[in-house]
């Protein structure tokens, strides 16, 4: 899993961050939205959500994701006027996630149509950590 990617152009070598995450930590639950392996253009090879409870851990894989998906979720956590954000994917199964905010509490709904999976995770008053160094370094111009 590459956290940084080297890009070369003529005689210039630069290293840029190739991943990002947004982590919510509550008393009994943690959710981590993670974007990995930026392709150097406009998307990530991997987007998934990790959900960790007191007794189990789940990784919900959604496949590749455009940078726009990271922007939407990051904006949602910074703008408290927004009450919902979500995304849909077709890689390889049709799947969706929707995240809802009510005051300081969040509810994550995930659906994988082909597997018939539908789950809801609720987290109350979490600490939120946003690693957006990727956006500052790649899209700072």
C-alpha positions as CSV (number, residue, x, y, z in Angstrom):
1,X,0.0,0.0,0.0
2,X,1.8,3.1,-1.2
3,X,1.3,6.1,1.0
4,X,3.4,8.4,-1.2
5,X,4.0,8.4,-4.9
6,X,7.0,9.8,-6.8
7,X,6.3,11.8,-9.9
8,X,9.0,12.9,-12.3
9,X,8.8,15.6,-14.9
10,X,12.0,16.4,-16.9
11,X,14.7,16.9,-14.2
12,X,12.2,17.5,-11.3
13,X,11.4,14.8,-8.8
14,X,8.7,15.4,-6.3
15,X,7.0,13.2,-3.8
16,X,3.3,13.7,-3.0
17,X,0.9,12.0,-0.7
18,X,-1.1,9.4,-2.4
19,X,-3.8,8.7,0.2
20,X,-6.2,10.4,2.6
21,X,-8.5,9.4,5.4
22,X,-11.3,10.8,7.7
23,X,-11.6,9.0,11.0
24,X,-14.5,9.2,13.5
25,X,-13.7,7.8,17.0
26,X,-16.5,7.3,19.5
27,X,-16.6,5.4,22.8
28,X,-17.7,2.1,21.3
29,X,-17.3,2.6,17.5
30,X,-14.7,3.9,15.1
31,X,-15.3,4.6,11.4
32,X,-12.5,5.4,9.0
33,X,-13.1,6.5,5.4
34,X,-9.9,5.8,3.5
35,X,-8.8,6.7,0.0
36,X,-5.6,4.9,-1.2
37,X,-3.3,4.9,-4.2
38,X,-3.9,8.2,-6.0
39,X,-3.3,7.6,-9.7
40,X,-1.7,11.0,-10.4
41,X,-4.7,12.3,-12.3
42,X,-8.1,12.4,-10.8
43,X,-8.9,9.2,-8.8
44,X,-7.9,6.7,-6.2
45,X,-7.6,3.0,-6.9
46,X,-9.2,2.1,-3.6
47,X,-11.9,3.6,-1.4
48,X,-13.2,1.7,1.6
49,X,-14.7,2.3,5.0
50,X,-13.4,0.5,8.1
51,X,-15.9,0.0,10.9
52,X,-14.4,-1.1,14.3
53,X,-16.7,-2.0,17.2
54,X,-15.8,-3.4,20.6
55,X,-16.1,-7.0,19.3
56,X,-15.5,-6.9,15.6
57,X,-13.9,-5.1,12.6
58,X,-15.3,-4.7,9.1
59,X,-13.8,-3.4,5.9
60,X,-16.4,-2.3,3.4
61,X,-14.8,-2.1,0.0
62,X,-16.2,0.2,-2.7
63,X,-13.5,0.0,-5.3
64,X,-12.0,3.0,-7.2
65,X,-13.1,6.5,-6.4
66,X,-12.8,9.9,-8.1
67,X,-11.1,12.7,-6.0
68,X,-14.5,14.4,-6.0
69,X,-15.7,11.7,-3.5
70,X,-13.0,12.8,-1.1
71,X,-13.9,16.4,-1.6
72,X,-17.6,15.8,-0.9
73,X,-17.0,13.9,2.4
74,X,-14.4,16.3,3.6
75,X,-16.7,19.2,2.9
76,X,-19.5,17.5,4.8
77,X,-17.4,17.3,8.0
78,X,-16.3,20.9,7.7
79,X,-19.8,22.4,6.9
80,X,-22.1,21.6,9.8
81,X,-25.1,22.9,7.7
82,X,-24.8,19.8,5.5
83,X,-26.9,16.9,7.0
84,X,-26.1,14.1,4.5
85,X,-23.4,12.9,2.1
86,X,-23.1,9.7,0.1
87,X,-21.8,7.9,-2.9
88,X,-22.6,5.1,-5.3
89,X,-20.3,2.7,-7.0
90,X,-20.3,-0.3,-9.4
91,X,-17.1,-2.0,-8.7
92,X,-17.7,-4.9,-8.9
93,X,-21.1,-4.8,-7.1
94,X,-23.6,-2.0,-7.1
95,X,-23.0,-0.4,-3.7
96,X,-23.9,2.8,-1.8
97,X,-23.0,4.6,1.4
98,X,-25.0,7.4,3.0
99,X,-23.8,9.3,6.0
100,X,-26.3,11.4,8.0
101,X,-25.6,14.0,10.7
102,X,-28.0,14.9,13.5
103,X,-26.4,17.4,15.9
104,X,-23.1,15.8,16.9
105,X,-24.2,12.2,16.0
106,X,-23.6,10.3,12.8
107,X,-25.4,7.4,11.1
108,X,-23.7,5.4,8.3
109,X,-25.9,3.3,6.0
110,X,-24.2,0.9,3.5
111,X,-25.9,-1.2,0.9
112,X,-24.4,-3.8,-1.4
113,X,-27.1,-4.9,-3.8
114,X,-25.6,-8.0,-5.2
115,X,-24.8,-9.4,-1.8
116,X,-28.2,-8.2,-0.3
117,X,-26.2,-6.5,2.4
118,X,-27.6,-3.5,4.2
119,X,-26.1,-2.3,7.5
120,X,-26.3,0.8,9.7
121,X,-23.7,2.0,12.1
122,X,-24.4,4.8,14.6
123,X,-21.7,6.9,16.4
124,X,-22.4,9.5,19.0
125,X,-20.4,12.6,19.5
126,X,-17.2,11.3,17.9
127,X,-13.8,12.9,17.7
128,X,-13.1,13.6,14.0
129,X,-9.7,13.5,12.4
130,X,-9.3,14.7,8.8
131,X,-6.1,13.9,7.0
132,X,-6.4,16.2,4.0
133,X,-2.7,16.8,3.3
134,X,-3.3,15.1,0.0
135,X,-5.7,17.9,-1.1
136,X,-3.3,20.6,0.0
137,X,-0.3,19.2,-1.8
138,X,-1.9,17.9,-5.0
139,X,-4.5,20.6,-5.6
140,X,-2.7,23.6,-4.0
141,X,-2.2,25.5,-7.3
